[in-house]
Amino acid sequence: MEKGLKRSCVMMVVAFLAMVHVSVSVPFIILHEIGTQCSDATNANFTQLLTNLSGSPGFCLEIGNGISDSWLMPLTRQAEIACDNVKQMQDLSQGYNIVGRAQGNLVARGLIEFCDDGPPVHNYVSLAGPHAGIAVLPRCTRSGLLCDVANGLGNETVYSDFVQDNLAPSGYFKDPKNVTEYLKGCKYLPKLNNERPADQRNQTYKDRFTSLQKLVFVLFQNDTVIVPKESSWFGFYPDGDFTHVLPVSQTKLYIEDWIGLKALALARKVQLVIVPGAHLIIADEDLVNYVVPLLEDQVSAAPRLNRKTKEPLHP
């Protein structure tokens, strides 16, 4: 009788626990900057640091072979590979958060906007993301033919099919004094930002972006890599002007709400943050204040129920 009583008590406890909503940590992925790879010390340590600070499992998502592909593979293809990768990762199947670093943010947004049938993205943190483009191509500091080709490009050739198909930064280079050629020849950023005539904008991209729960965009005060640095907040030079920068609130992207950024901001889901320091140099204190909270968010897992009896299913 005593054994039967104990068994009954155990079953009651199991049933009770099955009915209680369980908090589950949401994993996150890191998408790294150009010219680096997940296995290098910077990205490996950064991923581990955020894991330690947030208590959530983190993964650096590699695209191809890392360093050279971050330079030579067009961003459309990088986003496609990232989409395939996240769909194959069982850890992400119930949803995940994203932290993007510089160019990696454009791959991140490609995941959010373009990835069909992928797991949902909950929160998104952007560190120095060139969201409105760059007016100066990044300079490769490594030696070799790759750097020689990239550093020798002129504005007049960047929108050619060959360059667009073989140099990733060309996909988000925006010449303020040649916007017509940018819209005609640039193959990635105009699509990502729905920078099209109103009747050609993709509502699905906008719907997917506005489905995000929380977003943080971090601008680095002394950033000289992202030009203008305000691109990290979707700010950019006016068409035909290279002398001053429009804040995001004065851009057509925001006013006409091409991707849903305005809707998200009005819903108080967007935080614009500026931190001291050079490109991607961020203090642990700022990570704790601005990045970690979006990675600590947990989802409530409802108990699994029998479809007919509506009773909890037990292991």
C-alpha positions as CSV (number, residue, x, y, z in Angstrom):
1,M,0.0,0.0,0.0
2,E,2.9,2.3,0.8
3,K,4.4,1.7,-2.6
4,G,1.1,2.5,-4.3
5,L,0.8,5.7,-2.3
6,K,4.3,6.8,-3.3
7,R,3.6,6.0,-6.9
8,S,0.4,8.0,-6.8
9,C,2.2,11.0,-5.3
10,V,4.9,10.8,-8.0
11,M,2.3,10.7,-10.7
12,M,0.5,13.7,-9.3
13,V,3.7,15.7,-9.1
14,V,4.5,14.8,-12.7
15,A,1.1,15.8,-13.9
16,F,1.3,19.1,-12.0
17,L,4.7,19.9,-13.5
18,A,3.4,19.0,-17.0
19,M,0.7,21.6,-16.7
20,V,3.1,24.4,-15.5
21,H,4.5,26.6,-18.2
22,V,8.3,26.1,-18.4
23,S,10.7,28.9,-19.3
24,V,13.1,27.9,-22.0
25,S,16.2,29.8,-23.0
26,V,16.2,31.0,-26.5
27,P,19.5,30.3,-28.4
28,F,21.3,32.9,-30.4
29,I,23.5,33.1,-33.4
30,I,26.4,35.4,-34.3
31,L,27.0,36.6,-37.8
32,H,30.5,37.9,-38.0
33,E,32.1,40.9,-39.9
34,I,34.0,40.9,-43.2
35,G,37.5,39.4,-43.2
36,T,37.1,37.2,-40.2
37,Q,35.8,33.7,-39.4
38,C,34.0,32.0,-36.5
39,S,37.1,30.1,-35.4
40,D,39.3,33.2,-34.9
41,A,39.9,34.4,-31.4
42,T,37.7,37.5,-31.7
43,N,34.5,35.7,-32.8
44,A,35.0,32.6,-30.7
45,N,35.6,34.7,-27.5
46,F,32.7,37.0,-28.3
47,T,30.3,34.2,-28.7
48,Q,31.4,32.5,-25.5
49,L,31.3,35.8,-23.6
50,L,27.7,36.5,-24.7
51,T,26.8,32.9,-23.7
52,N,28.3,33.3,-20.3
53,L,26.7,36.7,-19.7
54,S,23.2,35.7,-20.9
55,G,23.0,32.1,-19.9
56,S,21.6,31.3,-23.4
57,P,23.4,28.9,-25.8
58,G,25.2,30.8,-28.6
59,F,26.5,29.7,-32.0
60,C,28.7,31.5,-34.5
61,L,27.2,30.8,-37.9
62,E,29.9,30.4,-40.6
63,I,29.2,31.1,-44.2
64,G,31.4,29.0,-46.5
65,N,35.1,29.3,-45.5
66,G,34.8,32.5,-43.6
67,I,37.5,35.0,-44.5
68,S,37.6,34.8,-48.3
69,D,33.9,34.1,-48.8
70,S,33.0,37.1,-46.6
71,W,34.8,39.2,-49.2
72,L,34.1,37.3,-52.5
73,M,30.7,35.7,-52.1
74,P,27.7,37.9,-53.0
75,L,25.5,38.7,-50.1
76,T,22.5,37.1,-51.8
77,R,24.3,33.8,-51.7
78,Q,25.6,34.3,-48.2
79,A,22.0,34.8,-47.0
80,E,20.8,31.7,-48.8
81,I,23.5,29.6,-47.2
82,A,22.7,31.1,-43.8
83,C,19.0,30.2,-44.3
84,D,19.9,26.6,-45.2
85,N,22.1,26.4,-42.1
86,V,19.6,27.6,-39.6
87,K,17.0,25.3,-40.9
88,Q,19.3,22.3,-40.3
89,M,20.2,23.3,-36.7
90,Q,17.9,21.5,-34.4
91,D,18.8,23.9,-31.5
92,L,17.2,26.7,-33.5
93,S,14.0,24.9,-34.5
94,Q,11.8,26.6,-32.0
95,G,13.2,30.1,-32.7
96,Y,16.3,32.1,-32.0
97,N,17.9,35.5,-31.6
98,I,20.5,37.2,-33.8
99,V,23.6,39.3,-33.1
100,G,25.1,40.8,-36.2
101,R,28.6,42.3,-36.4
102,A,29.1,44.9,-39.2
103,Q,28.6,43.3,-42.6
104,G,27.2,40.2,-40.8
105,N,24.1,42.4,-40.1
106,L,23.2,42.4,-43.8
107,V,23.3,38.6,-43.8
108,A,21.2,38.7,-40.6
109,R,18.6,40.8,-42.2
110,G,18.6,38.5,-45.2
111,L,17.8,35.7,-42.9
112,I,14.9,37.7,-41.4
113,E,13.4,39.0,-44.6
114,F,14.2,36.4,-47.3
115,C,14.4,33.0,-45.5
116,D,11.4,30.9,-46.4
117,D,10.1,28.2,-43.9
118,G,12.9,29.0,-41.5
119,P,12.6,29.0,-37.7
120,P,11.3,32.3,-36.3
121,V,13.7,35.1,-35.2
122,H,12.6,36.7,-32.0
123,N,15.1,39.5,-31.1
124,Y,17.8,41.2,-33.2
125,V,20.9,43.0,-32.1
126,S,22.9,45.0,-34.7
127,L,26.5,46.1,-33.9
128,A,27.8,48.6,-36.5
129,G,25.5,47.4,-39.2
130,P,25.7,49.3,-42.6
131,H,21.9,49.2,-42.9
132,A,21.6,52.2,-45.2
133,G,24.8,51.3,-47.1
134,I,28.3,52.6,-47.2
135,A,29.6,55.5,-49.2
136,V,33.2,54.3,-49.0
137,L,34.2,50.8,-49.8
138,P,36.1,49.0,-47.0
139,R,39.8,48.7,-47.5
140,C,41.3,45.2,-47.3
141,T,44.4,45.2,-45.1
142,R,45.5,41.7,-45.9
143,S,48.1,40.9,-48.6
144,G,47.4,39.1,-51.8
145,L,45.5,39.3,-55.1
146,L,42.1,39.5,-53.3
147,C,43.0,42.7,-51.5
148,D,44.7,44.2,-54.6
149,V,41.5,43.7,-56.6
150,A,39.2,45.0,-53.8
151,N,41.3,48.1,-53.1
152,G,41.7,49.0,-56.8
153,L,38.0,49.3,-57.5
154,G,36.6,52.7,-58.5
155,N,33.0,53.9,-58.0
156,E,32.5,53.7,-61.8
157,T,32.9,49.9,-61.9
158,V,31.3,48.8,-58.6
159,Y,27.9,48.4,-60.1
160,S,29.0,46.1,-62.9
161,D,27.6,42.6,-62.9
162,F,31.1,41.1,-62.5
163,V,31.9,43.1,-59.3
164,Q,28.4,42.7,-57.9
165,D,28.7,38.9,-58.3
166,N,32.3,38.6,-56.9
167,L,32.7,41.2,-54.2
168,A,30.3,41.2,-51.2
169,P,30.7,44.9,-50.1
170,S,29.6,46.0,-53.6
171,G,26.2,44.8,-52.6
172,Y,25.7,47.6,-50.1
173,F,27.9,50.3,-51.6
174,K,25.7,53.4,-52.2
175,D,27.2,56.3,-54.1
176,P,25.2,59.4,-52.9
177,K,26.1,61.2,-56.2
178,N,25.1,58.3,-58.4
179,V,21.9,56.9,-56.9
180,T,20.4,56.1,-60.3
181,E,23.3,53.6,-61.0
182,Y,23.0,52.3,-57.5
183,L,19.4,51.4,-57.9
184,K,20.0,50.0,-61.3
185,G,23.1,47.9,-60.6
186,C,23.3,47.1,-56.9
187,K,21.9,43.6,-56.4
188,Y,21.5,43.4,-52.6
189,L,20.8,46.5,-50.5
190,P,18.0,48.0,-52.6
191,K,16.1,44.6,-52.3
192,L,16.8,44.3,-48.6
193,N,15.6,47.8,-47.9
194,N,12.6,47.6,-50.3
195,E,14.1,50.6,-52.0
196,R,11.8,50.2,-55.0
197,P,8.8,52.1,-56.4
198,A,5.8,51.7,-54.1
199,D,4.1,49.2,-56.4
200,Q,7.2,47.0,-56.5
201,R,8.0,46.7,-52.8
202,N,7.8,43.3,-51.3
203,Q,5.2,43.1,-48.5
204,T,6.5,39.8,-47.2
205,Y,9.9,41.3,-46.5
206,K,8.2,44.0,-44.5
207,D,5.9,41.6,-42.6
208,R,8.9,39.4,-41.6
209,F,10.9,42.3,-40.4
210,T,8.0,43.8,-38.4
211,S,7.4,40.3,-36.7
212,L,10.5,40.9,-34.6
213,Q,9.9,41.4,-30.9
214,K,12.8,43.6,-29.9
215,L,15.6,45.3,-31.8
216,V,18.8,47.1,-30.8
217,F,20.9,49.1,-33.2
218,V,24.4,50.0,-31.8
219,L,26.3,52.9,-33.4
220,F,30.0,53.3,-32.5
221,Q,31.0,56.9,-31.8
222,N,34.4,56.7,-33.4
223,D,33.6,54.3,-36.2
224,T,35.5,55.1,-39.4
225,V,34.8,51.8,-41.1
226,I,31.1,52.4,-41.7
227,V,30.8,55.6,-43.7
228,P,28.7,57.3,-42.7
229,K,28.6,55.8,-39.2
230,E,24.9,56.8,-38.9
231,S,24.2,54.0,-41.4
232,S,24.2,51.8,-38.2
233,W,20.9,53.6,-37.4
234,F,19.7,53.7,-41.1
235,G,20.9,57.3,-41.5
236,F,22.6,58.3,-44.8
237,Y,23.6,61.1,-47.1
238,P,20.8,62.7,-49.0
239,D,20.8,61.9,-52.7
240,G,23.4,64.0,-54.5
241,D,24.9,65.3,-51.3
242,F,28.1,64.1,-49.5
243,T,28.3,66.8,-46.9
244,H,25.7,66.0,-44.2
245,V,23.8,63.0,-43.0
246,L,20.0,62.6,-42.7
247,P,18.9,61.0,-39.4
248,V,16.8,57.9,-39.9
249,S,13.6,59.8,-39.1
250,Q,14.1,62.0,-42.1
251,T,14.8,59.2,-44.6
252,K,12.2,58.0,-47.1
253,L,12.8,54.4,-45.8
254,Y,11.5,55.5,-42.4
255,I,8.9,58.1,-43.5
256,E,7.3,55.7,-46.1
257,D,8.1,52.7,-43.9
258,W,9.6,50.6,-46.6
259,I,10.6,47.7,-44.3
260,G,8.4,48.4,-41.2
261,L,11.1,50.1,-39.1
262,K,8.7,53.0,-38.4
263,A,6.0,50.6,-37.3
264,L,8.4,48.9,-35.0
265,A,9.7,52.2,-33.6
266,L,6.2,53.4,-32.9
267,A,5.5,50.2,-31.1
268,R,8.6,50.9,-28.9
269,K,10.3,47.8,-30.1
270,V,13.4,49.6,-31.4
271,Q,16.3,51.0,-29.3
272,L,19.0,53.1,-30.9
273,V,22.2,53.0,-28.9
274,I,25.5,54.9,-29.2
275,V,28.6,53.7,-27.5
276,P,32.1,55.2,-27.3
277,G,34.9,53.6,-29.1
278,A,36.1,52.6,-32.6
279,H,34.4,50.1,-34.9
280,L,33.1,47.1,-33.0
281,I,35.0,48.0,-29.8
282,I,32.4,47.6,-27.1
283,A,32.9,47.4,-23.4
284,D,31.5,44.5,-21.4
285,E,29.4,47.0,-19.4
286,D,27.7,48.1,-22.7
287,L,27.1,44.5,-23.7
288,V,25.4,43.8,-20.3
289,N,23.3,47.0,-20.6
290,Y,22.2,46.8,-24.3
291,V,22.9,43.3,-25.8
292,V,22.5,40.7,-23.1
293,P,18.9,41.7,-22.2
294,L,17.7,40.6,-25.6
295,L,19.5,37.3,-25.3
296,E,18.2,36.6,-21.8
297,D,14.6,36.8,-23.0
298,Q,12.9,33.4,-22.5
299,V,9.8,31.9,-24.1
300,S,7.1,30.1,-22.2
301,A,6.7,26.6,-23.3
302,A,3.1,25.4,-22.8
303,P,2.5,21.8,-21.8
304,R,1.9,19.3,-24.6
305,L,-1.7,18.1,-24.4
306,N,-3.5,15.0,-25.8
307,R,-5.6,16.3,-28.7
308,K,-8.6,14.3,-27.7
309,T,-8.6,14.3,-23.8
310,K,-6.8,17.7,-23.5
311,E,-4.8,16.0,-20.6
312,P,-1.0,16.6,-20.3
313,L,1.3,14.2,-22.2
314,H,3.9,12.6,-20.0
315,P,7.4,11.4,-21.0
